């Protein structure tokens, strides 16, 4: 779904979005800390957690396809 860049930036900078991303980032930080500090390895669970972290990272970095306004050049 393509949206206007202005609409995306409005959503991205809203207080609700910031609160959500901070909460997700905090949860990810806790997972990383548990992976690093755990005394015993659990390969299956560790792999699951790594996959979860990749999904979180992808969600936090997501940007939609933008609709270009008349005369606007695409960002590269």
C-alpha positions in Angstrom: 0.0 0.0 0.0 1.5 3.3 -1.0 1.0 6.4 1.2 2.1 10.0 1.1 5.5 10.5 2.8 3.9 13.4 4.8 1.3 11.0 6.3 4.0 8.4 7.2 6.2 11.0 8.9 3.1 12.3 10.8 2.5 8.7 12.0 6.1 8.0 12.7 6.5 11.1 14.9 3.2 10.7 16.8 3.5 10.2 20.6 1.6 6.9 20.3 4.0 5.5 17.7 7.0 6.7 19.8 5.6 5.0 22.9 5.0 1.7 21.0 8.5 1.7 19.4 10.1 2.4 22.8 8.2 -0.5 24.4 9.2 -2.9 21.6 12.8 -1.7 21.7 12.9 -2.2 25.4 11.5 -5.8 25.1 14.2 -6.5 22.4 16.9 -5.2 24.7 15.8 -7.5 27.5 15.9 -10.5 25.1 19.5 -9.6 24.0 20.5 -9.2 27.7 19.1 -12.6 28.5 20.9 -14.2 25.5 24.2 -12.7 26.5 24.1 -13.2 30.3 22.5 -16.7 30.5 24.9 -19.3 31.9 23.5 -22.2 30.0 22.8 -22.4 26.3 19.4 -23.5 24.9 20.0 -23.6 21.1 16.4 -24.0 20.1 15.1 -21.2 22.3 18.1 -19.0 21.4 17.3 -19.5 17.7 13.7 -18.6 18.3 14.8 -15.4 20.2 17.1 -14.4 17.4 14.3 -14.8 14.9 12.1 -12.7 17.1 14.7 -10.0 17.3 15.0 -10.0 13.5 11.3 -9.5 13.2 11.3 -6.7 15.7 14.2 -5.0 13.8 12.3 -5.3 10.5 9.2 -3.8 12.1 11.0 -0.9 13.6 12.8 -0.1 10.4 9.8 -0.6 8.1 8.9 2.1 5.6 6.1 1.9 3.1 6.2 2.7 -0.6 5.5 6.4 -0.9 3.2 8.1 -3.4 5.1 10.9 -5.1 3.5 14.3 -5.3 3.5 16.1 -8.6 7.0 17.3 -9.4 8.5 15.4 -6.5 11.6 13.2 -7.1 12.0 9.8 -5.3 14.4 9.6 -2.4 17.4 7.3 -3.1 
